[in-house]
Amino acid sequence: MLDTRMLAYVLLQELMSLLEQSESETDKIRVLKSMGNCGSKQLVSSIKRFIDDKSQPLVVRAQAVFALRKIAKPFQKQVRSISIVFLCDLPNAGSVALDAIRSGVELFSSVRGS
């Protein structure tokens, strides 16, 4: 019988590895979407590295923000601080900055509503 915790751990490790090894923008975006859909706190640090990595294309960094937004509800404090730093770092990024603002507003609204 499979231990579901062990299986989940192995799958999360595989996602983190895939993200680090992906070379194409499309592959990185797909892996980041998968990470967001997993909703695991263990993935926050891997996603954060992509948000902070200014050598990554802006579209990849933006997808990382979206992935965090999906993880945000259970881990609001950690994700909120990451989103704010990203937002402050993007004064000329246009739609990406707006998406980060939306994520931040959703986070703050959910905190006030709980």
Jmol script that loads the backbone (N, CA, C; Angstrom):
load data "model"
ATOM      1  N   MET A   1       0.844  -1.183   0.000  1.00  0.00           N
ATOM      2  CA  MET A   1       0.000   0.000   0.000  1.00  0.00           C
ATOM      3  C   MET A   1       0.890   1.248   0.000  1.00  0.00           C
ATOM      4  N   LEU A   2       0.526   2.227  -0.798  1.00  0.00           N
ATOM      5  CA  LEU A   2       1.293   3.456  -0.893  1.00  0.00           C
ATOM      6  C   LEU A   2       0.972   4.382   0.274  1.00  0.00           C
ATOM      7  N   ASP A   3       1.999   4.967   0.807  1.00  0.00           N
ATOM      8  CA  ASP A   3       1.817   5.983   1.826  1.00  0.00           C
ATOM      9  C   ASP A   3       1.566   7.301   1.088  1.00  0.00           C
ATOM     10  N   THR A   4       0.379   7.877   1.247  1.00  0.00           N
ATOM     11  CA  THR A   4       0.027   9.077   0.488  1.00  0.00           C
ATOM     12  C   THR A   4       0.915  10.268   0.828  1.00  0.00           C
ATOM     13  N   ARG A   5       1.355  10.387   2.077  1.00  0.00           N
ATOM     14  CA  ARG A   5       2.258  11.485   2.440  1.00  0.00           C
ATOM     15  C   ARG A   5       3.586  11.366   1.719  1.00  0.00           C
ATOM     16  N   MET A   6       4.091  10.150   1.650  1.00  0.00           N
ATOM     17  CA  MET A   6       5.365   9.918   0.972  1.00  0.00           C
ATOM     18  C   MET A   6       5.224  10.198  -0.522  1.00  0.00           C
ATOM     19  N   LEU A   7       4.122   9.763  -1.104  1.00  0.00           N
ATOM     20  CA  LEU A   7       3.874  10.003  -2.514  1.00  0.00           C
ATOM     21  C   LEU A   7       3.765  11.502  -2.793  1.00  0.00           C
ATOM     22  N   ALA A   8       3.051  12.216  -1.949  1.00  0.00           N
ATOM     23  CA  ALA A   8       2.918  13.667  -2.105  1.00  0.00           C
ATOM     24  C   ALA A   8       4.290  14.341  -2.003  1.00  0.00           C
ATOM     25  N   TYR A   9       5.097  13.912  -1.054  1.00  0.00           N
ATOM     26  CA  TYR A   9       6.434  14.466  -0.887  1.00  0.00           C
ATOM     27  C   TYR A   9       7.275  14.246  -2.148  1.00  0.00           C
ATOM     28  N   VAL A  10       7.229  13.040  -2.685  1.00  0.00           N
ATOM     29  CA  VAL A  10       7.998  12.713  -3.894  1.00  0.00           C
ATOM     30  C   VAL A  10       7.521  13.565  -5.075  1.00  0.00           C
ATOM     31  N   LEU A  11       6.225  13.725  -5.208  1.00  0.00           N
ATOM     32  CA  LEU A  11       5.689  14.537  -6.302  1.00  0.00           C
ATOM     33  C   LEU A  11       6.086  16.008  -6.167  1.00  0.00           C
ATOM     34  N   LEU A  12       6.054  16.530  -4.949  1.00  0.00           N
ATOM     35  CA  LEU A  12       6.460  17.917  -4.731  1.00  0.00           C
ATOM     36  C   LEU A  12       7.945  18.107  -5.044  1.00  0.00           C
ATOM     37  N   GLN A  13       8.759  17.145  -4.639  1.00  0.00           N
ATOM     38  CA  GLN A  13      10.193  17.206  -4.941  1.00  0.00           C
ATOM     39  C   GLN A  13      10.413  17.184  -6.456  1.00  0.00           C
ATOM     40  N   GLU A  14       9.638  16.379  -7.145  1.00  0.00           N
ATOM     41  CA  GLU A  14       9.752  16.293  -8.599  1.00  0.00           C
ATOM     42  C   GLU A  14       9.378  17.617  -9.266  1.00  0.00           C
ATOM     43  N   LEU A  15       8.324  18.247  -8.779  1.00  0.00           N
ATOM     44  CA  LEU A  15       7.933  19.557  -9.323  1.00  0.00           C
ATOM     45  C   LEU A  15       9.034  20.586  -9.112  1.00  0.00           C
ATOM     46  N   MET A  16       9.613  20.615  -7.914  1.00  0.00           N
ATOM     47  CA  MET A  16      10.690  21.571  -7.642  1.00  0.00           C
ATOM     48  C   MET A  16      11.889  21.311  -8.554  1.00  0.00           C
ATOM     49  N   SER A  17      12.191  20.051  -8.769  1.00  0.00           N
ATOM     50  CA  SER A  17      13.296  19.679  -9.647  1.00  0.00           C
ATOM     51  C   SER A  17      12.999  20.077 -11.094  1.00  0.00           C
ATOM     52  N   LEU A  18      11.789  19.817 -11.539  1.00  0.00           N
ATOM     53  CA  LEU A  18      11.401  20.193 -12.902  1.00  0.00           C
ATOM     54  C   LEU A  18      11.509  21.703 -13.118  1.00  0.00           C
ATOM     55  N   LEU A  19      11.107  22.462 -12.124  1.00  0.00           N
ATOM     56  CA  LEU A  19      11.170  23.915 -12.246  1.00  0.00           C
ATOM     57  C   LEU A  19      12.614  24.380 -12.401  1.00  0.00           C
ATOM     58  N   GLU A  20      13.496  23.835 -11.604  1.00  0.00           N
ATOM     59  CA  GLU A  20      14.908  24.222 -11.672  1.00  0.00           C
ATOM     60  C   GLU A  20      15.561  23.791 -12.980  1.00  0.00           C
ATOM     61  N   GLN A  21      15.129  22.672 -13.538  1.00  0.00           N
ATOM     62  CA  GLN A  21      15.756  22.132 -14.746  1.00  0.00           C
ATOM     63  C   GLN A  21      15.138  22.646 -16.042  1.00  0.00           C
ATOM     64  N   SER A  22      13.953  23.217 -15.961  1.00  0.00           N
ATOM     65  CA  SER A  22      13.274  23.692 -17.168  1.00  0.00           C
ATOM     66  C   SER A  22      14.062  24.813 -17.827  1.00  0.00           C
ATOM     67  N   GLU A  23      14.200  24.694 -19.123  1.00  0.00           N
ATOM     68  CA  GLU A  23      14.946  25.711 -19.856  1.00  0.00           C
ATOM     69  C   GLU A  23      14.035  26.653 -20.633  1.00  0.00           C
ATOM     70  N   SER A  24      12.916  26.138 -21.098  1.00  0.00           N
ATOM     71  CA  SER A  24      12.039  26.999 -21.901  1.00  0.00           C
ATOM     72  C   SER A  24      11.051  27.747 -21.009  1.00  0.00           C
ATOM     73  N   GLU A  25      10.667  28.906 -21.485  1.00  0.00           N
ATOM     74  CA  GLU A  25       9.687  29.727 -20.785  1.00  0.00           C
ATOM     75  C   GLU A  25       8.379  28.961 -20.621  1.00  0.00           C
ATOM     76  N   THR A  26       7.965  28.274 -21.675  1.00  0.00           N
ATOM     77  CA  THR A  26       6.712  27.519 -21.653  1.00  0.00           C
ATOM     78  C   THR A  26       6.740  26.421 -20.599  1.00  0.00           C
ATOM     79  N   ASP A  27       7.844  25.696 -20.507  1.00  0.00           N
ATOM     80  CA  ASP A  27       7.956  24.631 -19.504  1.00  0.00           C
ATOM     81  C   ASP A  27       7.914  25.195 -18.093  1.00  0.00           C
ATOM     82  N   LYS A  28       8.605  26.295 -17.870  1.00  0.00           N
ATOM     83  CA  LYS A  28       8.609  26.921 -16.545  1.00  0.00           C
ATOM     84  C   LYS A  28       7.198  27.352 -16.149  1.00  0.00           C
ATOM     85  N   ILE A  29       6.492  27.932 -17.093  1.00  0.00           N
ATOM     86  CA  ILE A  29       5.122  28.383 -16.821  1.00  0.00           C
ATOM     87  C   ILE A  29       4.221  27.197 -16.481  1.00  0.00           C
ATOM     88  N   ARG A  30       4.350  26.108 -17.225  1.00  0.00           N
ATOM     89  CA  ARG A  30       3.534  24.911 -16.943  1.00  0.00           C
ATOM     90  C   ARG A  30       3.815  24.350 -15.558  1.00  0.00           C
ATOM     91  N   VAL A  31       5.093  24.291 -15.200  1.00  0.00           N
ATOM     92  CA  VAL A  31       5.452  23.754 -13.880  1.00  0.00           C
ATOM     93  C   VAL A  31       4.932  24.690 -12.785  1.00  0.00           C
ATOM     94  N   LEU A  32       5.073  26.004 -12.979  1.00  0.00           N
ATOM     95  CA  LEU A  32       4.572  26.959 -11.980  1.00  0.00           C
ATOM     96  C   LEU A  32       3.055  26.843 -11.821  1.00  0.00           C
ATOM     97  N   LYS A  33       2.347  26.647 -12.913  1.00  0.00           N
ATOM     98  CA  LYS A  33       0.886  26.447 -12.822  1.00  0.00           C
ATOM     99  C   LYS A  33       0.567  25.189 -12.023  1.00  0.00           C
ATOM    100  N   SER A  34       1.313  24.131 -12.268  1.00  0.00           N
ATOM    101  CA  SER A  34       1.108  22.887 -11.523  1.00  0.00           C
ATOM    102  C   SER A  34       1.380  23.088 -10.039  1.00  0.00           C
ATOM    103  N   MET A  35       2.424  23.849  -9.748  1.00  0.00           N
ATOM    104  CA  MET A  35       2.765  24.115  -8.342  1.00  0.00           C
ATOM    105  C   MET A  35       1.632  24.878  -7.654  1.00  0.00           C
ATOM    106  N   GLY A  36       1.103  25.885  -8.338  1.00  0.00           N
ATOM    107  CA  GLY A  36      -0.006  26.644  -7.765  1.00  0.00           C
ATOM    108  C   GLY A  36      -1.220  25.763  -7.528  1.00  0.00           C
ATOM    109  N   ASN A  37      -1.479  24.864  -8.459  1.00  0.00           N
ATOM    110  CA  ASN A  37      -2.623  23.959  -8.314  1.00  0.00           C
ATOM    111  C   ASN A  37      -2.446  22.982  -7.161  1.00  0.00           C
ATOM    112  N   CYS A  38      -1.205  22.644  -6.833  1.00  0.00           N
ATOM    113  CA  CYS A  38      -0.946  21.743  -5.697  1.00  0.00           C
ATOM    114  C   CYS A  38      -1.329  22.400  -4.379  1.00  0.00           C
ATOM    115  N   GLY A  39      -1.083  23.685  -4.275  1.00  0.00           N
ATOM    116  CA  GLY A  39      -1.443  24.414  -3.059  1.00  0.00           C
ATOM    117  C   GLY A  39      -0.636  24.043  -1.831  1.00  0.00           C
ATOM    118  N   SER A  40       0.581  23.588  -2.014  1.00  0.00           N
ATOM    119  CA  SER A  40       1.398  23.139  -0.890  1.00  0.00           C
ATOM    120  C   SER A  40       2.356  24.222  -0.403  1.00  0.00           C
ATOM    121  N   LYS A  41       2.408  24.390   0.895  1.00  0.00           N
ATOM    122  CA  LYS A  41       3.319  25.367   1.496  1.00  0.00           C
ATOM    123  C   LYS A  41       4.777  25.026   1.183  1.00  0.00           C
ATOM    124  N   GLN A  42       5.090  23.765   0.994  1.00  0.00           N
ATOM    125  CA  GLN A  42       6.457  23.353   0.692  1.00  0.00           C
ATOM    126  C   GLN A  42       6.964  23.963  -0.614  1.00  0.00           C
ATOM    127  N   LEU A  43       6.075  24.371  -1.482  1.00  0.00           N
ATOM    128  CA  LEU A  43       6.468  24.910  -2.775  1.00  0.00           C
ATOM    129  C   LEU A  43       6.710  26.412  -2.752  1.00  0.00           C
ATOM    130  N   VAL A  44       6.336  27.080  -1.679  1.00  0.00           N
ATOM    131  CA  VAL A  44       6.440  28.537  -1.617  1.00  0.00           C
ATOM    132  C   VAL A  44       7.873  29.007  -1.830  1.00  0.00           C
ATOM    133  N   SER A  45       8.848  28.369  -1.207  1.00  0.00           N
ATOM    134  CA  SER A  45      10.232  28.844  -1.338  1.00  0.00           C
ATOM    135  C   SER A  45      10.750  28.677  -2.766  1.00  0.00           C
ATOM    136  N   SER A  46      10.381  27.597  -3.444  1.00  0.00           N
ATOM    137  CA  SER A  46      10.793  27.411  -4.845  1.00  0.00           C
ATOM    138  C   SER A  46      10.157  28.467  -5.739  1.00  0.00           C
ATOM    139  N   ILE A  47       8.897  28.731  -5.502  1.00  0.00           N
ATOM    140  CA  ILE A  47       8.201  29.748  -6.293  1.00  0.00           C
ATOM    141  C   ILE A  47       8.801  31.121  -6.019  1.00  0.00           C
ATOM    142  N   LYS A  48       9.088  31.393  -4.764  1.00  0.00           N
ATOM    143  CA  LYS A  48       9.670  32.690  -4.388  1.00  0.00           C
ATOM    144  C   LYS A  48      11.010  32.925  -5.088  1.00  0.00           C
ATOM    145  N   ARG A  49      11.811  31.880  -5.229  1.00  0.00           N
ATOM    146  CA  ARG A  49      13.098  32.038  -5.921  1.00  0.00           C
ATOM    147  C   ARG A  49      12.890  32.542  -7.349  1.00  0.00           C
ATOM    148  N   PHE A  50      11.839  32.079  -8.007  1.00  0.00           N
ATOM    149  CA  PHE A  50      11.574  32.535  -9.373  1.00  0.00           C
ATOM    150  C   PHE A  50      11.051  33.965  -9.397  1.00  0.00           C
ATOM    151  N   ILE A  51      10.290  34.340  -8.397  1.00  0.00           N
ATOM    152  CA  ILE A  51       9.814  35.722  -8.314  1.00  0.00           C
ATOM    153  C   ILE A  51      11.001  36.664  -8.104  1.00  0.00           C
ATOM    154  N   ASP A  52      11.923  36.267  -7.262  1.00  0.00           N
ATOM    155  CA  ASP A  52      13.074  37.108  -6.930  1.00  0.00           C
ATOM    156  C   ASP A  52      14.154  37.122  -8.006  1.00  0.00           C
ATOM    157  N   ASP A  53      14.164  36.144  -8.889  1.00  0.00           N
ATOM    158  CA  ASP A  53      15.216  36.000  -9.898  1.00  0.00           C
ATOM    159  C   ASP A  53      14.947  36.941 -11.078  1.00  0.00           C
ATOM    160  N   LYS A  54      15.633  38.072 -11.077  1.00  0.00           N
ATOM    161  CA  LYS A  54      15.408  39.086 -12.108  1.00  0.00           C
ATOM    162  C   LYS A  54      15.930  38.669 -13.481  1.00  0.00           C
ATOM    163  N   SER A  55      16.676  37.568 -13.541  1.00  0.00           N
ATOM    164  CA  SER A  55      17.131  37.083 -14.846  1.00  0.00           C
ATOM    165  C   SER A  55      16.034  36.283 -15.556  1.00  0.00           C
ATOM    166  N   GLN A  56      14.988  35.919 -14.815  1.00  0.00           N
ATOM    167  CA  GLN A  56      13.861  35.193 -15.411  1.00  0.00           C
ATOM    168  C   GLN A  56      13.001  36.177 -16.214  1.00  0.00           C
ATOM    169  N   PRO A  57      12.412  35.719 -17.310  1.00  0.00           N
ATOM    170  CA  PRO A  57      11.497  36.586 -18.072  1.00  0.00           C
ATOM    171  C   PRO A  57      10.341  37.049 -17.186  1.00  0.00           C
ATOM    172  N   LEU A  58       9.869  38.230 -17.441  1.00  0.00           N
ATOM    173  CA  LEU A  58       8.800  38.808 -16.634  1.00  0.00           C
ATOM    174  C   LEU A  58       7.556  37.929 -16.632  1.00  0.00           C
ATOM    175  N   VAL A  59       7.250  37.301 -17.757  1.00  0.00           N
ATOM    176  CA  VAL A  59       6.067  36.446 -17.833  1.00  0.00           C
ATOM    177  C   VAL A  59       6.203  35.240 -16.895  1.00  0.00           C
ATOM    178  N   VAL A  60       7.410  34.727 -16.732  1.00  0.00           N
ATOM    179  CA  VAL A  60       7.640  33.609 -15.805  1.00  0.00           C
ATOM    180  C   VAL A  60       7.486  34.095 -14.371  1.00  0.00           C
ATOM    181  N   ARG A  61       8.042  35.248 -14.068  1.00  0.00           N
ATOM    182  CA  ARG A  61       7.917  35.803 -12.715  1.00  0.00           C
ATOM    183  C   ARG A  61       6.453  36.093 -12.385  1.00  0.00           C
ATOM    184  N   ALA A  62       5.711  36.580 -13.386  1.00  0.00           N
ATOM    185  CA  ALA A  62       4.283  36.855 -13.177  1.00  0.00           C
ATOM    186  C   ALA A  62       3.523  35.567 -12.901  1.00  0.00           C
ATOM    187  N   GLN A  63       3.851  34.507 -13.631  1.00  0.00           N
ATOM    188  CA  GLN A  63       3.189  33.208 -13.394  1.00  0.00           C
ATOM    189  C   GLN A  63       3.497  32.701 -11.996  1.00  0.00           C
ATOM    190  N   ALA A  64       4.693  32.987 -11.518  1.00  0.00           N
ATOM    191  CA  ALA A  64       5.050  32.592 -10.151  1.00  0.00           C
ATOM    192  C   ALA A  64       4.157  33.326  -9.142  1.00  0.00           C
ATOM    193  N   VAL A  65       3.862  34.597  -9.409  1.00  0.00           N
ATOM    194  CA  VAL A  65       2.944  35.349  -8.532  1.00  0.00           C
ATOM    195  C   VAL A  65       1.562  34.706  -8.560  1.00  0.00           C
ATOM    196  N   PHE A  66       1.086  34.326  -9.743  1.00  0.00           N
ATOM    197  CA  PHE A  66      -0.217  33.652  -9.844  1.00  0.00           C
ATOM    198  C   PHE A  66      -0.218  32.336  -9.073  1.00  0.00           C
ATOM    199  N   ALA A  67       0.879  31.590  -9.172  1.00  0.00           N
ATOM    200  CA  ALA A  67       0.974  30.316  -8.443  1.00  0.00           C
ATOM    201  C   ALA A  67       0.872  30.557  -6.944  1.00  0.00           C
ATOM    202  N   LEU A  68       1.535  31.604  -6.463  1.00  0.00           N
ATOM    203  CA  LEU A  68       1.447  31.925  -5.033  1.00  0.00           C
ATOM    204  C   LEU A  68       0.035  32.323  -4.647  1.00  0.00           C
ATOM    205  N   ARG A  69      -0.634  33.015  -5.546  1.00  0.00           N
ATOM    206  CA  ARG A  69      -2.004  33.451  -5.240  1.00  0.00           C
ATOM    207  C   ARG A  69      -2.894  32.249  -4.973  1.00  0.00           C
ATOM    208  N   LYS A  70      -2.668  31.162  -5.703  1.00  0.00           N
ATOM    209  CA  LYS A  70      -3.475  29.956  -5.487  1.00  0.00           C
ATOM    210  C   LYS A  70      -3.146  29.294  -4.155  1.00  0.00           C
ATOM    211  N   ILE A  71      -1.923  29.486  -3.683  1.00  0.00           N
ATOM    212  CA  ILE A  71      -1.486  28.893  -2.419  1.00  0.00           C
ATOM    213  C   ILE A  71      -1.819  29.816  -1.250  1.00  0.00           C
ATOM    214  N   ALA A  72      -2.142  31.054  -1.534  1.00  0.00           N
ATOM    215  CA  ALA A  72      -2.187  32.132  -0.551  1.00  0.00           C
ATOM    216  C   ALA A  72      -3.097  31.924   0.659  1.00  0.00           C
ATOM    217  N   LYS A  73      -4.288  31.441   0.466  1.00  0.00           N
ATOM    218  CA  LYS A  73      -5.238  31.440   1.584  1.00  0.00           C
ATOM    219  C   LYS A  73      -4.717  30.767   2.845  1.00  0.00           C
ATOM    220  N   PRO A  74      -4.198  29.559   2.780  1.00  0.00           N
ATOM    221  CA  PRO A  74      -3.729  28.937   4.016  1.00  0.00           C
ATOM    222  C   PRO A  74      -2.432  29.550   4.574  1.00  0.00           C
ATOM    223  N   PHE A  75      -1.687  30.273   3.726  1.00  0.00           N
ATOM    224  CA  PHE A  75      -0.370  30.780   4.136  1.00  0.00           C
ATOM    225  C   PHE A  75      -0.270  32.277   3.856  1.00  0.00           C
ATOM    226  N   GLN A  76      -1.279  33.011   4.253  1.00  0.00           N
ATOM    227  CA  GLN A  76      -1.422  34.411   3.881  1.00  0.00           C
ATOM    228  C   GLN A  76      -0.241  35.286   4.267  1.00  0.00           C
ATOM    229  N   LYS A  77       0.249  35.169   5.478  1.00  0.00           N
ATOM    230  CA  LYS A  77       1.324  36.058   5.925  1.00  0.00           C
ATOM    231  C   LYS A  77       2.571  35.888   5.081  1.00  0.00           C
ATOM    232  N   GLN A  78       2.963  34.656   4.842  1.00  0.00           N
ATOM    233  CA  GLN A  78       4.170  34.386   4.065  1.00  0.00           C
ATOM    234  C   GLN A  78       4.008  34.866   2.621  1.00  0.00           C
ATOM    235  N   VAL A  79       2.890  34.571   2.009  1.00  0.00           N
ATOM    236  CA  VAL A  79       2.661  34.933   0.614  1.00  0.00           C
ATOM    237  C   VAL A  79       2.483  36.437   0.458  1.00  0.00           C
ATOM    238  N   ARG A  80       1.827  37.066   1.394  1.00  0.00           N
ATOM    239  CA  ARG A  80       1.615  38.514   1.331  1.00  0.00           C
ATOM    240  C   ARG A  80       2.939  39.252   1.288  1.00  0.00           C
ATOM    241  N   SER A  81       3.884  38.889   2.127  1.00  0.00           N
ATOM    242  CA  SER A  81       5.168  39.594   2.148  1.00  0.00           C
ATOM    243  C   SER A  81       5.930  39.388   0.838  1.00  0.00           C
ATOM    244  N   ILE A  82       5.853  38.200   0.257  1.00  0.00           N
ATOM    245  CA  ILE A  82       6.507  37.933  -1.028  1.00  0.00           C
ATOM    246  C   ILE A  82       5.872  38.786  -2.122  1.00  0.00           C
ATOM    247  N   SER A  83       4.547  38.855  -2.148  1.00  0.00           N
ATOM    248  CA  SER A  83       3.844  39.629  -3.179  1.00  0.00           C
ATOM    249  C   SER A  83       4.155  41.109  -3.085  1.00  0.00           C
ATOM    250  N   ILE A  84       4.245  41.624  -1.879  1.00  0.00           N
ATOM    251  CA  ILE A  84       4.534  43.045  -1.691  1.00  0.00           C
ATOM    252  C   ILE A  84       5.929  43.381  -2.195  1.00  0.00           C
ATOM    253  N   VAL A  85       6.904  42.534  -1.885  1.00  0.00           N
ATOM    254  CA  VAL A  85       8.272  42.764  -2.359  1.00  0.00           C
ATOM    255  C   VAL A  85       8.302  42.745  -3.884  1.00  0.00           C
ATOM    256  N   PHE A  86       7.626  41.788  -4.492  1.00  0.00           N
ATOM    257  CA  PHE A  86       7.577  41.690  -5.953  1.00  0.00           C
ATOM    258  C   PHE A  86       6.938  42.938  -6.539  1.00  0.00           C
ATOM    259  N   LEU A  87       5.855  43.383  -5.957  1.00  0.00           N
ATOM    260  CA  LEU A  87       5.146  44.558  -6.450  1.00  0.00           C
ATOM    261  C   LEU A  87       6.035  45.795  -6.388  1.00  0.00           C
ATOM    262  N   CYS A  88       6.744  45.981  -5.302  1.00  0.00           N
ATOM    263  CA  CYS A  88       7.617  47.142  -5.153  1.00  0.00           C
ATOM    264  C   CYS A  88       8.781  47.106  -6.136  1.00  0.00           C
ATOM    265  N   ASP A  89       9.121  45.939  -6.600  1.00  0.00           N
ATOM    266  CA  ASP A  89      10.244  45.759  -7.516  1.00  0.00           C
ATOM    267  C   ASP A  89       9.839  45.968  -8.975  1.00  0.00           C
ATOM    268  N   LEU A  90       8.569  46.177  -9.246  1.00  0.00           N
ATOM    269  CA  LEU A  90       8.084  46.258 -10.624  1.00  0.00           C
ATOM    270  C   LEU A  90       7.442  47.596 -10.964  1.00  0.00           C
ATOM    271  N   PRO A  91       8.146  48.696 -10.804  1.00  0.00           N
ATOM    272  CA  PRO A  91       7.496  49.985 -11.048  1.00  0.00           C
ATOM    273  C   PRO A  91       7.065  50.191 -12.503  1.00  0.00           C
ATOM    274  N   ASN A  92       7.720  49.526 -13.447  1.00  0.00           N
ATOM    275  CA  ASN A  92       7.401  49.742 -14.853  1.00  0.00           C
ATOM    276  C   ASN A  92       6.868  48.497 -15.543  1.00  0.00           C
ATOM    277  N   ALA A  93       6.350  47.561 -14.814  1.00  0.00           N
ATOM    278  CA  ALA A  93       5.969  46.279 -15.395  1.00  0.00           C
ATOM    279  C   ALA A  93       4.529  46.218 -15.894  1.00  0.00           C
ATOM    280  N   GLY A  94       3.769  47.269 -15.747  1.00  0.00           N
ATOM    281  CA  GLY A  94       2.427  47.328 -16.307  1.00  0.00           C
ATOM    282  C   GLY A  94       1.474  46.280 -15.775  1.00  0.00           C
ATOM    283  N   SER A  95       1.017  45.377 -16.657  1.00  0.00           N
ATOM    284  CA  SER A  95      -0.024  44.410 -16.294  1.00  0.00           C
ATOM    285  C   SER A  95       0.430  43.452 -15.202  1.00  0.00           C
ATOM    286  N   VAL A  96       1.722  43.143 -15.140  1.00  0.00           N
ATOM    287  CA  VAL A  96       2.209  42.258 -14.085  1.00  0.00           C
ATOM    288  C   VAL A  96       2.054  42.930 -12.733  1.00  0.00           C
ATOM    289  N   ALA A  97       2.371  44.213 -12.667  1.00  0.00           N
ATOM    290  CA  ALA A  97       2.195  44.945 -11.418  1.00  0.00           C
ATOM    291  C   ALA A  97       0.720  44.971 -11.022  1.00  0.00           C
ATOM    292  N   LEU A  98      -0.167  45.152 -11.999  1.00  0.00           N
ATOM    293  CA  LEU A  98      -1.601  45.138 -11.699  1.00  0.00           C
ATOM    294  C   LEU A  98      -2.048  43.787 -11.165  1.00  0.00           C
ATOM    295  N   ASP A  99      -1.520  42.713 -11.738  1.00  0.00           N
ATOM    296  CA  ASP A  99      -1.856  41.377 -11.248  1.00  0.00           C
ATOM    297  C   ASP A  99      -1.357  41.177  -9.821  1.00  0.00           C
ATOM    298  N   ALA A 100      -0.172  41.685  -9.525  1.00  0.00           N
ATOM    299  CA  ALA A 100       0.349  41.586  -8.165  1.00  0.00           C
ATOM    300  C   ALA A 100      -0.524  42.383  -7.205  1.00  0.00           C
ATOM    301  N   ILE A 101      -0.987  43.534  -7.656  1.00  0.00           N
ATOM    302  CA  ILE A 101      -1.887  44.349  -6.818  1.00  0.00           C
ATOM    303  C   ILE A 101      -3.180  43.580  -6.553  1.00  0.00           C
ATOM    304  N   ARG A 102      -3.738  42.974  -7.610  1.00  0.00           N
ATOM    305  CA  ARG A 102      -4.967  42.185  -7.427  1.00  0.00           C
ATOM    306  C   ARG A 102      -4.756  41.062  -6.419  1.00  0.00           C
ATOM    307  N   SER A 103      -3.618  40.388  -6.532  1.00  0.00           N
ATOM    308  CA  SER A 103      -3.313  39.310  -5.589  1.00  0.00           C
ATOM    309  C   SER A 103      -3.243  39.853  -4.175  1.00  0.00           C
ATOM    310  N   GLY A 104      -2.575  40.989  -4.016  1.00  0.00           N
ATOM    311  CA  GLY A 104      -2.462  41.600  -2.696  1.00  0.00           C
ATOM    312  C   GLY A 104      -3.802  42.009  -2.144  1.00  0.00           C
ATOM    313  N   VAL A 105      -4.655  42.589  -2.984  1.00  0.00           N
ATOM    314  CA  VAL A 105      -5.994  43.002  -2.548  1.00  0.00           C
ATOM    315  C   VAL A 105      -6.798  41.782  -2.120  1.00  0.00           C
ATOM    316  N   GLU A 106      -6.719  40.705  -2.886  1.00  0.00           N
ATOM    317  CA  GLU A 106      -7.442  39.484  -2.516  1.00  0.00           C
ATOM    318  C   GLU A 106      -6.957  38.959  -1.172  1.00  0.00           C
ATOM    319  N   LEU A 107      -5.645  39.012  -0.961  1.00  0.00           N
ATOM    320  CA  LEU A 107      -5.100  38.535   0.309  1.00  0.00           C
ATOM    321  C   LEU A 107      -5.583  39.386   1.470  1.00  0.00           C
ATOM    322  N   PHE A 108      -5.496  40.717   1.296  1.00  0.00           N
ATOM    323  CA  PHE A 108      -5.905  41.594   2.379  1.00  0.00           C
ATOM    324  C   PHE A 108      -7.401  41.493   2.644  1.00  0.00           C
ATOM    325  N   SER A 109      -8.185  41.324   1.574  1.00  0.00           N
ATOM    326  CA  SER A 109      -9.643  41.179   1.743  1.00  0.00           C
ATOM    327  C   SER A 109      -9.975  39.907   2.498  1.00  0.00           C
ATOM    328  N   SER A 110      -9.270  38.814   2.181  1.00  0.00           N
ATOM    329  CA  SER A 110      -9.572  37.552   2.855  1.00  0.00           C
ATOM    330  C   SER A 110      -9.157  37.596   4.312  1.00  0.00           C
ATOM    331  N   VAL A 111      -8.094  38.352   4.616  1.00  0.00           N
ATOM    332  CA  VAL A 111      -7.667  38.481   6.017  1.00  0.00           C
ATOM    333  C   VAL A 111      -8.698  39.288   6.793  1.00  0.00           C
ATOM    334  N   ARG A 112      -9.181  40.376   6.198  1.00  0.00           N
ATOM    335  CA  ARG A 112     -10.168  41.211   6.881  1.00  0.00           C
ATOM    336  C   ARG A 112     -11.493  40.489   7.031  1.00  0.00           C
ATOM    337  N   GLY A 113     -11.826  39.613   6.067  1.00  0.00           N
ATOM    338  CA  GLY A 113     -13.092  38.907   6.110  1.00  0.00           C
ATOM    339  C   GLY A 113     -13.102  37.716   7.058  1.00  0.00           C
ATOM    340  N   SER A 114     -11.896  37.251   7.478  1.00  0.00           N
ATOM    341  CA  SER A 114     -11.882  36.080   8.350  1.00  0.00           C
ATOM    342  C   SER A 114     -11.921  36.426   9.801  1.00  0.00           C
TER     343      SER A 114
END
end "model"
wireframe off; spacefill off
backbone 0.3
color backbone group
